[in-house]
Amino acid sequence: MSSNSEIDTLNAVCREAKVAGKLSGDNLTVLYELFGQRFTKALDAVTEGRVKKYTFKPSSRVVWIVVGRERDYLIMPEAEFCTCDDFYFRVMDRKVHMCYHLLTQKLAQNLGWFVAFEESDDCYNMLMDEWKKATP
């Protein structure tokens, strides 16, 4: 399956889940068939509340974080970018279209299953420096 149809299917499932407010059994099956273990890990992260959305004020900049096993991962959904090793080694090499952190963020955003934080713009650079660190 090409990455475009993978993303199209994911987007369709997310739209359906957003309207329903949940993932149906059919949705779960489709996503598991499409993403395998990446979906299982993503669903675990979402249901464990490991997705954070930071909104900075007054700029309204938004930063998404997925709390991983090793460290926090910075997600940029519009750019389809993540700071994890899987992104660098498998997504960049086109072995997979997205890491499980990107999948996690997309599911969390569409289902509304994330922890929201508001921070002052004064904290933005300090937090970004922390999130961009390559080591735990």
N, C-alpha and C positions, 0 to 999 in steps of 0.2 A: 504494500500500500504506500502510495507516495505521501510525502509530508503534507502536501496541500490538502489531500482528502482526510488525512489524520487530523489536521487543524480544523477543517470544515466540520468533521464529525464532532470533534470536541466542542466547537462553538455551538453547534446545533443542540447537543446534549446540555450544555450550560444554559442556553436560552430556555429550554424546556424545564430544567431544574429550577431556574430563577422564577419562572411563572408558578411552578408547583411548590416552591420553597423546600424542595427535597430532591434527592436522586432516587428515581424509581428502580425497581429490580432490573428492568430492561436497560436503564441507563448504566447501572453498575456492570452488567454483563458486557455491554458494548465497550465501555471504557477499559474494562479488564482485558477484553480481547484485543483492543487496540494498543494498550500501553503495558500490559502485564504487571510485573513487579513495581514498575514506576508508579502505576495507578494505586496499587496496594499501599505503597509508602506514602503517596500523596494523600490518600484518604485518611490514613492514620494521622498524619500531621494536621490535617484539617480538623478531625474529630478530637484530637488532643489539644486543640487550641494553640497551636504553634505558629499561627500566622498573625502578624502584627501590621497594622496600617498606621503610619505616622503622618499626620497632617500638620504642617508648620504654618504658624500664623505670624504676621498677617499675609505672607506670600501665597498661602494655599498650596505650597509644594507638597507632594505626596511621595512617601517612600514606603515600599513594602519590604518586610523582613520575614523570612521563614527561619524559625529556630530549628537548626539541624542537630544531629547527634554530636558533631564536633564543634560547631560554632554557629553564629547567626549568619544567614546568607542574604545579601542585598539583591532584591529582584527589581528589574525595570521592565514591567510588562509591555509597555509600548515598543520597546526595543527588543523584546524577547531575549533579555540578558539576565544572567545570574552569575554570582561570584564563586560558585562551587567548582570543584575539580572536574566533575562530570561534564559541566558545560564546556570547559576548556578542552577536554580530551575526547569527548564523544559528540557533543553538539557542533563544535567548531570543525570537527573532521567529518561532519554530516553522517555520522553513524546513527544518530537519533535526532529528531527535530527539537526536542526539549528535554531538559533534565526534570527530575521529579519535583524540584522546588518551583519551577515555572508552572508546572501542572497544578501543584498545590495552591499557588497564588490564584490561578485562574478559577479553580473550583471554589476557593474561599471567597473570592470577590463576588462571584455569581450567586453563591448560596447565602452570602452575608454572614459567613461563619469565620469571623476574624475579630481580634481585639483591636479596638481603635484607641489611638493616643493623639492628643494635641500637644504640640510643643511650640515654644517660641522660636522664631527664626534665629535668635541668638544661639540656640543649641544645635542648629543644623550642621555647621562645619565640624563641630566636635563629634557628633554622632556619626556623620558620614566617615570621618577619619577612622572611627572605631569599627564600623561595618566593613570598610574597605581593606582592613588588615587581612593579610593572607594567612596568618597563623592564628590558632585558637588562643 
